Amino acid sequence: MADLLYLDGGCGISGDMIVAALLDLGADRAKLDAALAPLAAEGLTYTITRSASHGLAGVDFDVRLPHDAHRHGEGHHHHAHRHLADVEALLARLPMSVAARAIAAKAFRIVAEAEAKAHGCPLAEVHFHEVGALDSVADIVGAAVLFDDLGLDGCAVTRLCEGMGTVTCAHGELPVPVPATLNVAQAHAIPLELTPVRGERVTPTGIALAAALRTRADLPAPFTVTRVGVGLGKRDFGVPNALRAMIVRAAPDPARIRVIEANLDDCTGEALAAATEALLALGARDVCCVPCLMKKGRPASILKVLVDEPLVPALTRALFRETTTIGVRVYPVERTVMAREPVTLDLPAPIGPVAAKRCAFEGLVRVYPEYESVRRAAAASGLPFQEVHAAALAAAERLARA
């Protein structure tokens, strides 16, 4: 089953909080240290400690800047002006995986586009200010490396809670949410929820990383939580300043499943049969082919697969691998099912016992012999299948009325 990162933005988000939360989830600190080691030459140092914010325990990722300048959030005390090309050249020199480098580059471009819009200037002329400073490079690179290390299948961000008032930054006094944060939220459709807390709870680096990592806007329903990590912020808002990151896994819901389907007008019957066997072997609840007419009057089939949500990615890959389709549809369906239990039908010799299932719903009872069990009993007894099946049906009817 797929594991997903959930960034719970109920208390805000910033770059250092994401790094800290991923470390608390168990991401490899050694990979973080290796990726950031080249920045030590520019004076970057950091500490990783356990602390608490208003009773909520977690990890604190605290970057120390040159000349003992200490940041309190987004690096407001260290103004290293870099253009996007400078940042991209820096990322190319840092030791990290291709996937991590792509995430970091995406996050920086998201911020650059937001800043360009805020200041009305071309993308190439954007000065990154705080986001180009060493501490924010450490945040974005660190988050990208640690997320990649966890090997997760995606990231859910449902909303981010922001504060109110104003904040002082390199551009002076700005209203909260600051323009760059608002522009990222608009461009990437990330919901913001304003709270009465005074101060900036959602930083440009934090929301840019959320946008770069985000692969879905909702959580699977239902889901189980396999791990929880807490990353602490620096400011004291009078309430917990912490980001909770969870590794969640979709849990099967027997009443709510998914349908994967594809229209096929160039797939042979043999290929459809093989695909059906492969899909059932991978855990599909049911597979069926429905005849249809497609463009130009071509006879075709709709291959429909009933599946629990966690298996959708695997069965989608199987559909592409086993059939000629170049696209599939996935949608949720709700089922009403009868309660089922296995029973045994005791038939007279030479047939013997036959497996069946008893199904019930609101006082209605049905008993159905299992085909494979009837087939085996017929082969073992030497009697025709139809005779054994008729005897099993009669026994099933008596049991249903009992």
C-alpha positions in Angstrom: 0.0 0.0 0.0 1.2 3.5 -0.8 2.6 5.7 2.0 1.8 9.4 1.8 3.2 12.5 3.6 0.6 14.7 5.2 1.6 18.2 6.2 -0.9 19.4 8.8 -0.8 23.2 8.4 -3.2 23.9 11.3 -0.5 25.9 13.1 1.2 27.4 10.1 4.3 26.3 8.1 7.9 27.4 7.4 10.9 25.9 5.8 12.8 25.1 9.0 9.6 23.5 10.5 9.3 21.2 7.5 13.0 20.1 7.8 12.5 19.5 11.6 9.3 17.6 11.1 10.9 15.3 8.4 13.8 14.6 10.7 11.4 13.7 13.5 9.7 11.3 11.1 13.0 9.4 10.8 14.6 10.9 7.7 18.3 10.3 7.5 20.3 13.2 9.1 23.5 12.0 7.5 22.0 12.8 4.0 21.0 16.3 5.3 24.5 16.9 6.6 26.1 15.7 3.3 23.9 17.9 1.2 24.5 21.0 3.3 28.3 20.4 3.9 29.4 22.6 1.0 27.6 25.6 2.5 29.8 25.5 5.6 32.4 27.3 3.5 30.0 30.3 3.4 29.6 30.2 7.2 26.5 28.1 7.5 26.1 26.1 10.7 23.0 24.5 12.3 21.8 22.6 15.4 19.1 20.0 15.7 17.6 19.6 19.1 14.4 18.5 20.8 12.3 21.1 22.5 8.7 22.1 22.9 6.3 24.9 21.9 3.5 25.5 24.5 3.5 21.9 25.6 3.9 20.3 22.1 7.2 18.4 21.9 9.2 18.2 18.6 12.4 18.9 16.8 14.0 22.3 16.3 16.2 22.8 13.2 18.1 26.0 14.0 20.3 27.5 11.3 23.2 29.8 12.4 24.3 32.5 9.9 27.7 34.1 9.5 28.7 36.7 12.1 26.5 35.1 14.6 23.4 36.5 13.0 20.5 34.5 14.3 17.3 34.1 12.4 13.8 34.0 13.8 11.8 32.5 11.0 12.8 33.4 7.4 16.3 34.8 7.8 15.4 38.5 8.2 18.9 39.3 9.5 20.9 38.1 6.6 20.3 39.6 3.1 22.3 37.6 0.5 20.8 38.7 -2.8 20.7 36.0 -5.4 18.9 35.7 -8.7 17.2 32.5 -9.8 20.1 31.6 -12.0 22.5 31.9 -9.1 20.4 29.6 -6.9 20.1 27.0 -9.7 23.9 27.0 -10.1 24.2 26.5 -6.4 21.8 23.6 -6.4 23.7 22.0 -9.2 26.9 21.9 -7.0 25.2 20.4 -3.9 25.4 16.6 -3.4 21.9 15.2 -3.6 19.7 12.9 -5.7 18.2 14.0 -9.0 14.7 13.8 -7.4 15.7 16.0 -4.5 17.4 18.5 -6.7 14.2 18.7 -8.8 12.1 19.4 -5.7 14.5 22.1 -4.5 14.6 23.8 -8.0 10.8 23.7 -8.2 10.4 25.3 -4.8 12.8 28.1 -5.7 11.1 28.7 -9.0 7.7 28.9 -7.2 9.1 31.6 -4.9 10.7 33.5 -7.8 7.5 33.5 -9.8 5.6 34.8 -6.7 8.2 37.5 -6.0 8.2 38.6 -9.7 4.5 39.0 -9.6 4.6 40.9 -6.3 7.2 43.4 -7.5 6.1 43.6 -11.2 9.5 42.6 -12.6 10.8 39.9 -14.9 11.6 36.5 -13.4 15.3 36.8 -14.2 15.5 40.1 -12.3 14.0 38.9 -9.0 16.3 39.3 -6.0 15.6 36.5 -3.6 16.6 38.5 -0.4 15.7 36.2 2.5 14.8 33.2 0.3 18.2 33.4 -1.4 20.0 33.6 1.9 21.9 30.7 3.3 19.3 29.7 5.9 16.5 29.4 3.3 18.7 27.5 0.9 19.3 25.1 3.9 15.6 24.9 4.5 14.6 24.1 0.9 17.5 21.8 0.1 17.1 20.0 3.5 13.4 19.5 3.0 13.9 18.1 -0.5 16.7 15.7 0.5 14.8 14.5 3.6 11.5 14.0 1.7 13.3 12.0 -1.0 15.0 9.9 1.7 11.7 8.8 3.1 10.7 7.3 -0.2 7.0 8.3 0.0 4.5 8.1 -2.8 3.2 11.7 -2.5 2.3 14.6 -0.2 -1.1 15.9 0.9 -1.6 19.5 1.9 -5.2 20.3 2.6 -4.9 23.8 4.1 -2.5 26.2 5.8 -3.5 28.4 8.7 -2.1 32.0 8.6 -2.0 34.8 11.1 -2.9 38.5 10.9 -1.3 41.9 11.3 2.0 42.9 9.8 5.6 41.6 9.6 8.9 43.4 9.1 11.1 42.0 6.3 13.6 43.2 3.7 10.9 45.1 1.8 9.7 46.9 5.0 6.5 46.5 6.8 4.1 44.1 5.0 0.6 42.9 5.7 0.1 39.2 6.6 -0.2 37.1 4.5 2.7 38.7 2.7 2.4 39.2 -1.1 4.7 36.3 -2.0 2.7 33.9 0.2 -0.5 35.0 -1.3 0.8 34.6 -4.8 1.9 31.1 -4.2 -1.4 30.2 -2.6 -3.2 31.6 -5.6 -1.0 30.0 -8.3 -1.1 26.6 -6.7 -4.7 26.6 -5.3 -3.5 26.0 -1.7 -6.3 27.0 0.7 -5.4 29.5 3.4 -7.4 29.8 6.7 -6.9 33.1 8.5 -6.7 32.9 12.3 -6.7 35.6 15.1 -3.1 34.9 15.9 -1.0 38.0 15.3 2.1 37.4 13.1 3.2 35.5 10.1 2.5 31.8 10.5 2.9 30.9 6.8 6.2 31.9 5.3 7.0 32.2 1.5 9.6 29.3 1.9 7.1 27.2 3.8 4.3 27.5 1.3 6.6 27.2 -1.7 7.9 23.9 -0.3 4.3 22.8 0.4 3.4 23.6 -3.2 6.5 21.8 -4.6 5.9 18.6 -2.5 2.1 18.6 -2.8 0.6 15.8 -5.0 -2.9 15.9 -3.7 -5.3 18.3 -1.9 -7.1 15.7 0.1 -6.5 12.8 2.4 -7.5 9.2 1.7 -10.6 8.3 3.6 -10.2 6.4 5.8 -6.5 6.2 6.6 -4.1 5.0 9.2 -1.2 6.9 10.6 2.1 5.0 10.7 4.4 7.8 12.0 4.2 11.4 13.3 6.8 14.0 13.3 6.7 17.5 14.8 8.8 20.5 13.6 9.0 23.5 15.9 9.0 27.1 14.8 11.0 30.0 16.3 8.4 32.6 17.1 6.2 32.6 20.2 2.7 33.4 19.1 1.2 32.5 22.5 -0.1 29.2 21.0 1.8 26.1 19.7 4.1 27.0 16.8 4.6 23.6 15.3 4.1 21.7 12.1 2.9 18.1 12.4 4.0 15.8 9.5 2.4 12.4 9.3 3.0 9.3 7.2 -0.4 8.0 6.4 -1.7 5.0 4.5 -5.1 4.5 2.9 -7.2 1.9 4.7 -9.7 -0.1 2.7 -13.3 0.9 3.2 -15.6 -2.0 2.2 -18.5 0.3 1.5 -16.5 2.8 -0.7 -14.2 1.6 -3.4 -12.9 2.8 -6.8 -13.7 1.9 -10.3 -10.9 2.0 -12.9 -12.2 1.7 -16.5 -10.9 2.0 -20.0 -12.4 1.9 -23.5 -10.7 -0.6 -25.7 -11.3 -1.0 -29.5 -8.0 -2.5 -30.5 -7.5 -5.2 -27.8 -8.0 -8.9 -28.6 -10.2 -11.2 -26.6 -7.1 -13.2 -25.6 -5.4 -10.0 -24.3 -8.5 -9.0 -22.3 -8.7 -12.5 -20.7 -5.0 -12.3 -19.7 -5.5 -8.7 -18.3 -8.5 -9.9 -16.3 -6.5 -12.7 -14.7 -3.6 -10.3 -13.9 -5.9 -7.7 -12.4 -7.6 -10.3 -10.2 -4.3 -11.7 -9.1 -3.3 -8.2 -8.0 -6.3 -7.9 -5.7 -9.1 -6.5 -7.8 -12.5 -7.2 -6.3 -14.1 -7.8 -9.7 -13.3 -7.3 -13.4 -15.9 -7.2 -16.2 -16.0 -6.3 -19.9 -19.0 -4.4 -21.2 -19.6 -4.3 -25.0 -19.9 -0.8 -26.5 -19.6 1.2 -29.8 -16.8 3.7 -30.1 -15.9 6.3 -32.7 -16.6 5.4 -36.3 -18.9 2.7 -35.2 -16.2 0.4 -34.0 -17.2 -2.5 -31.7 -15.3 -2.2 -28.5 -15.2 -3.2 -24.8 -15.3 -1.1 -21.6 -13.0 -2.9 -19.1 -14.2 -2.1 -15.6 -12.3 -2.9 -12.5 -13.6 -2.7 -8.9 -10.7 -2.0 -6.5 -9.9 -0.7 -3.0 -8.3 2.8 -3.2 -4.8 1.7 -2.0 -4.5 -0.6 -5.0 -5.5 1.9 -7.6 -1.9 2.8 -8.6 -0.8 -0.9 -9.0 -3.9 -1.8 -11.0 -3.6 1.3 -13.2 -0.1 0.2 -14.0 -1.3 -3.3 -14.8 -4.0 -1.9 -17.2 -1.4 0.0 -19.1 0.9 -3.0 -19.1 -1.6 -5.7 -20.1 -3.9 -3.8 -22.5 -3.7 -1.4 -25.4 -5.3 1.5 -23.5 -3.5 4.9 -23.4 -5.8 6.3 -20.7 -8.0 5.2 -17.8 -10.8 6.8 -15.7 -10.9 6.4 -11.9 -13.9 7.4 -9.8 -15.3 6.5 -6.4 -18.4 4.4 -6.0 -20.5 3.4 -3.0 -21.7 -0.1 -2.5 -24.4 -1.7 -0.4 -23.4 -5.3 0.3 -25.0 -8.3 1.9 -23.3 -9.7 5.0 -21.5 -12.9 4.0 -20.2 -15.9 5.8 -18.9 -19.3 4.6 -21.0 -22.4 5.2 -20.8 -26.1 4.3 -23.6 -28.0 2.5 -23.6 -31.7 3.6 -24.7 -33.6 0.5 -25.3 -37.4 0.4 -22.7 -39.9 -0.8 -21.0 -40.1 -3.1 -20.9 -36.2 -3.3 -20.0 -35.2 0.3 -19.5 -31.7 1.6 -19.7 -28.6 -0.7 -18.6 -25.1 0.2 -21.2 -22.3 0.0 -21.7 -18.7 1.1 -24.6 -17.4 3.2 -25.6 -13.8 2.4 -28.1 -11.8 4.5 -29.6 -8.3 4.3 -32.4 -6.9 6.4 -34.1 -10.3 6.9 -33.4 -11.5 3.4 -31.2 -14.7 3.3 -29.6 -16.4 0.3 -27.2 -19.4 0.2 -25.1 -19.9 -2.9 -22.9 -23.0 -3.6 -19.3 -22.1 -4.6 -18.6 -23.1 -8.2 -15.1 -24.5 -7.7 -16.3 -26.6 -4.7 -19.2 -28.0 -6.8 -16.8 -28.7 -9.7 -14.3 -30.6 -7.5 -17.1 -32.6 -5.9 -18.5 -33.6 -9.3 -15.0 -34.7 -10.5 -14.4 -36.7 -7.3 -17.8 -38.4 -7.3 -17.9 -39.1 -11.1 -21.3 -37.5 -11.3 -22.2 -34.9 -13.9 -21.7 -31.3 -12.8 -25.3 -30.4 -13.4 -26.5 -33.2 -11.1 -24.2 -32.2 -8.3 -25.0 -28.5 -8.8 -28.8 -29.2 -8.6 -28.3 -31.2 -5.3 -26.2 -28.3 -3.9 -28.9 -25.7 -4.9 -31.6 -27.8 -3.1 -29.4 -28.0 0.0 -28.7 -24.3 -0.2 -32.4 -23.5 -0.4 -33.2 -25.6 2.7 -30.4 -23.9 4.6 -31.7 -20.4 3.6 -35.1 -21.2 4.9 -33.9 -22.7 8.2 
